[in-house]
Amino acid sequence: MDIGEIIKKLRAEAGLTQAQLGEKSELSFTTISKLEKGSLTGTIPTHRKLAQAFNLSLSQFYQGLDEPEKEPLKVTSTSRPQADIFYYNDKAISQILLKKAGRHNMLPELVRLEPRGETALEQKPRGVEQFIYVLEGKIKLKAGGDTFRLKKGECIYIDAFLPHTMKNDSSAAAKILKVTSPATL
């Protein structure tokens, strides 16, 4: 959790608007808004004013800072914002399934390969792994010097440091769930 998330959470628990918190902490509404959005981190004196407004010590105010979220992140088709789309080419598209993906330990992607579509050759840094699961269709995965043929319902786990590419040799589109860990583009 970052400082903005802490402020927003405490404010919601106290039932305060940003303007009310601003008055109570002697900070401007704009400052509260920027802190919550993460475009401003604030200073120790600013944090102290906020802690006092919530009747907390500074150490209580900072509790949870930089701790991973304890609740699972729920992503549904109705709550997911406009997804980031990456076009390898006109026949291979990747859709990143999480917003702020770089803040998580894994990067889930939905890859669509049109017939005869192929991803670009990828090679991730050492220590990066990928899980690849075929949701629809068939693909050919080349990793290092090996070739693997996968069809719907099959999966593979690879060392993403090996140069690798996915190709759809069939006449029907293929959909693949690809999860990279740690998250890296």
Summary of the structure (lengths in Angstrom):
residues: 185
radius of gyration: 22.3
end to end distance: 22.7
largest distance: 65.1
contacts: 505
relative contact order: 0.14
helix: 25%
strand: 31%
